[in-house]
């Protein structure tokens, strides 16, 4: 692919999506409900809600990897087994998959946030995640607060 082909086929579309060219409309990203209820991503797509669109096998593997990494970030615990908000990785994965199997995708997402962000004041104030960007922003703020401690 040449630079010109890339520019005309891809770069322009990205700039258009962000309102930099064309109509200059800034298209807002989809909310969680729109993603959950929307069209299922094709096999070569890399978007969607992991709780809604991943197979149970993929979800279990992803959750296990992510939560194990979270435990490593918490550091060692003296005198006992390391847990995520009182749950082991296996019990947390089983809990999350149970919520997904009951079609409670946003509740599973919030619970994942609770497990992966221990002792977060925002969670204790009934955080409701309505948008993927909100998950990211809350997570970024949590890690920034944690680094300052």
Secondary structure, DSSP 8 states (H G I E B T S, - for coil): --HHHHIIIIIHHHHHHTTSSTT--------HHHHHHS----TT---S-HHHHS-HHHHHHHHHHHHHHHHHHH---TTS---BTTB-HHHHHHHHHHHHHTT-HHHHHHHHHHHHSTT-HHHHTT----SHHHHHHHHHHHHHHHHH-
